[in-house]
Amino acid sequence: MRKKIVILVLASFVRMNDQVGINTTNPKGVLDIVSTTSGVIIPRLANPVNIVAPVEGMIAYDTTNKSLRYFDGVSWSSLITTKLTKPNEGVVKINAGGVGAGTKPSWSNVSANTTRQVIYSLPLVYATAPTTSWPENSVISDAKIFSGNQFIENSVLGQVHQWRLIVNYTKSSNILSQDIRFILRNPLSGFRSEISGVIPSSKTGGILVYNFTTIADGVSLPAPLGTGSGYILEWVASDDISTISIDSITRISFHKD
């Protein structure tokens, strides 16, 4: 009975004054809480994304990631950042394709000036956290990075992406210095980025690293944000190559407001 009376009195106070004060008779806002010995406890959830029909401005405490989270009308972000990334940033690293141990794209005895496309068998095999740390509060299979034999950016218009490609190679000992060029291109827009890796004459095997930068736009992102279908990744060597395999491809998606 006592709880009912308190609720009725508080409701009347809100209707008359449009302000509520706790431990104060002179509230400075819609809700004014005064205390020198305690604090406010907001709802605590293992994952705020499970809240049904959240509204813009909603706040909750994420007990899994130990962070205050707020809903911006589209997704949940971190009000106080701890180990979380922003909702649209992070890193995804592809180790291989297929099932089990996975299959890495590889080629043997490829003739000079012969172009090959990098294609993964599905499903993709991702590196574990912390190497892969995106998207926030989601399973990695939700990350759209390879579809229709093309590489796809995160679905945020104007977002910058860095792609790192690590390649293993062997070449014949009778070939001197050799160029292996990787090409990232958008077949719809004409965008094309080429990076060459030169193998010294003293090397018959080793690792090459390539870095590409892309900016998501309407001709690279698929529907509903655009009309694109991603990027094709290819390679070509200046001389005969014995073997090439893709060790990994990492996509870094930088936060965009």
Stockholm file with secondary structure:
# STOCKHOLM 1.0

chainA/1-257         MRKKIVILVLASFVRMNDQVGINTTNPKGVLDIVSTTSGVIIPRLANPVNIVAPVEGMIAYDTTNKSLRYFDGVSWSSLITTKLTKPNEGVVKINAGGVGAGTKPSWSNVSANTTRQVIYSLPLVYATAPTTSWPENSVISDAKIFSGNQFIENSVLGQVHQWRLIVNYTKSSNILSQDIRFILRNPLSGFRSEISGVIPSSKTGGILVYNFTTIADGVSLPAPLGTGSGYILEWVASDDISTISIDSITRISFHKD
#=GR chainA/1-257 SS CHHHHHHHHHHHHHHHHSCEEESCSSCSSSEEECCSSCCCCCCEESCGGGSSSCCTTCEEEETTTTEEEEECSSSEEESSCSSCCCTTCEEEEEEEESSTTCBCCEEEEECTTCCEECCCCSSEEECCTTTSCCSTTSCGGGCCCEETTEECCCSCTTCEEEEEEEEEEECCTTCCSEEEEEEEECTTTCCEEEEEEEECTTCSEEEEEEEEEEECCTTTSCTTTCSCCCBEEEEEESSCEEEEEEEEEEEEECCCC
#=GC SS_cons         CHHHHHHHHHHHHHHHHSCEEESCSSCSSSEEECCSSCCCCCCEESCGGGSSSCCTTCEEEETTTTEEEEECSSSEEESSCSSCCCTTCEEEEEEEESSTTCBCCEEEEECTTCCEECCCCSSEEECCTTTSCCSTTSCGGGCCCEETTEECCCSCTTCEEEEEEEEEEECCTTCCSEEEEEEEECTTTCCEEEEEEEECTTCSEEEEEEEEEEECCTTTSCTTTCSCCCBEEEEEESSCEEEEEEEEEEEEECCCC
//
